[in-house]
Amino acid sequence: MTKLLIASLAFTILGTPPLHAEDPALYKSWHDTCLTGDTGDIDAVIARYEARLKKNPADHLAQAYLGSACALRARESFWGPTKLKFLKRGKSLLDSAVAAAPDNPRVRMIRAIAYLKVPEKFGTRPTSLADFRVLIPIARPAASNLTPAERQAILYHAWLAHQEAADPSAADLKAACHRIAPDSSYGRLTK
């Protein structure tokens, strides 16, 4: 707690984030830029995550988001070898981030969702489902350290993964997602 207070004070005084600070909201906003599908924007976001990791190699959240950005870059690439290069890099970064921070639900959430969206032929579904098995008990309780939007993201994507796997628990995941915030974007998707 003291380190967090000192880091916040340093940010207030210096106007720059502390070296070792993970910034989930900032990282997510960068990642959301990747969802536009513009390769130039994705490349710029990749460079931002790489700069963060250069300053702090132990920032596993930035590493996970970088892995997901690389997977999105693979999706938007036209040339097969480029697609494969970015996908391999993304998988490596995501797996390394989870291996280094297995108890960080945000890191695991990023891999679970990214791996769900990778084409099935690349064999990432079992890892995605395993990650969701770890995340679902964390996302269900209101007392979770995750934001309601993060909890819904986990439960929504877990629902999709379990539905695809014809798992009977899929309906319960959908309902749990909806109950958190029925009027949110995920809530509306789970009506």
N, C-alpha and C positions, 0 to 999 in steps of 0.2 A: 504494500500500500504506500509506503514511504517513497519507493522508487517512482511510482506512478505520480505522486504529488510533486516530486522534484521534476519529473519529465514535463508535467503540465506547467509548472512554473517556468521552466526553461523555454517552453513553447510561447508562453505569454510574454516573457521578457525579450527573447531573441526573435520571435516571429517565425521560427522554423521548427519543424517537428524534431523531437529528439532522435538520435541515431538509431536506437533500438526499438522505437515505437512501431507497432503494427497499427495500421489505420483501416479497419474493416470498411467503413463507409467510403473512404477515398478509393480504396482498392476496388470496391464494387462499382463505383461510378466509372472508374477507368474501364473495368471489364464490360460494363453496359455499352460503352462506346464500341467494343468489339462486335456486339450483336447487330450493328448496322450492316455488317458484311463488307464494308469498304476496306480493302487490303492495306491501303495507306494508313488509315486510322488504326487498324490492328497492329501494323508495324510500329507506329508511334507509341501505342500502349505497351507493346512488348519492350520497347526501349525504356519506358518509364519503370516497368517492373525490374528490368535488368539493372538499371541505375540504383534502385532501392536495394537489390540484392548485393550489388557491388559494395555499397556502404555497410550493409548488414547481412552477411551470408546466413545468419540464423533467423531471418525473417521468413518463417515457413509459410505464413499466409501469403506473402508476396510471391513466394516460390510456387505455391499451389495455383494462384491466379495466373501467374506466368504460364504454367503448364496448360491451363484451360484456354488462355489466349492463343497459345501455339496450336492447340487442337482446333480452335475456331479459324485460325489462319490456314490450317490444313484444309478445312472444309471449303474455304473460299478460293483456294489455289486451283488453277486449271491444269497444270502440268503434273502428271502422276508422280514423278520423283520428288517434286517439291511438296506435294501433299504428304507423301510418306515421310519425308524428312521432318516436317513440322509435327506430324502425328507422333513419330517416335520420340522427338524431343519433348513434346507435351506429356506423353505417358511417363517418360523418365523423370521429368520434373514433378509430376503429380505423385508418382510412387515414392520418390525420395522425400517429398514433403510429408507424406503420411507416415513413412518409416521414421522420420526424425521427430514428428509431433503426433504420435498416434492418439493421444488423448485430447487433441484440439478439434472440437466438433466442426469448426468452420473449415479447417483444412480438409477434413474427411468429407464434408458436405460438398465442397467444390469438386473433389475427385468423383464422388458418387454421381453427381449430376452430369459432369463432363463425360464420364464413362458410359452413362446411360444413353447419351446422345451420339456416341461414336458408333458407326455402323457395326452391326452384330458380327460381321465376318472377322473383325479384329479381336474378338474374344474378351472384351472388357466387361460384359454383362455379369459374370460371376463375381467379379470384384465390386461392381456397383451394388449388387444385391447384398454382398457381405457388408459393405459400408453402411447401407441402409439398415441392416440388422443391428448395427452398433448405434446408429443415429436415432432410430425411431423411439427408443425409450428416453432419449435425451430431449427429443422434440415434443413429446406428448405433454409433459407437465407444464403448467403455467409458471412454475417457479424456476424454469430453465434459465441458464445464463444467456441463451440465445434470444434475439429479438423475436417478436411475434411473426414478422415477415420471414425471418430465417427458419423459424419452426414450420411455418406454412410451406416454404420452399422445399424443405426436407420431406414433409408429409405428402405434398403434391407429387413430387418426383418419385417418391417411394410408391405411391399409388400407381403411377404410370408403369414403373418397373414391375410391380407385383401383378398388375393387370396383364401386362405383356407375358409374364410367366404363368398366367392362369392360376395365380395363387388366390385362394378364397379370402384371404385377409385384405385384399385390395379395397373392397367396399368400406371396411372399417377405417382404413387409412384416408380414404376420400372424405368420409364423414368427420374424422378428427381434424383434418385440414380445414374443412368448412366451418367447424365450430369455433375455431380460434378467432376468425374475423370474417364473418359472412359477406361483408360489403367490400372487402379488399379484392385485389385482382385475382388472387388465388381462390378466395372465397367464391367469387363469381364463376370461376372455372370449375368449381366442384359442386355447383347447385344440383 
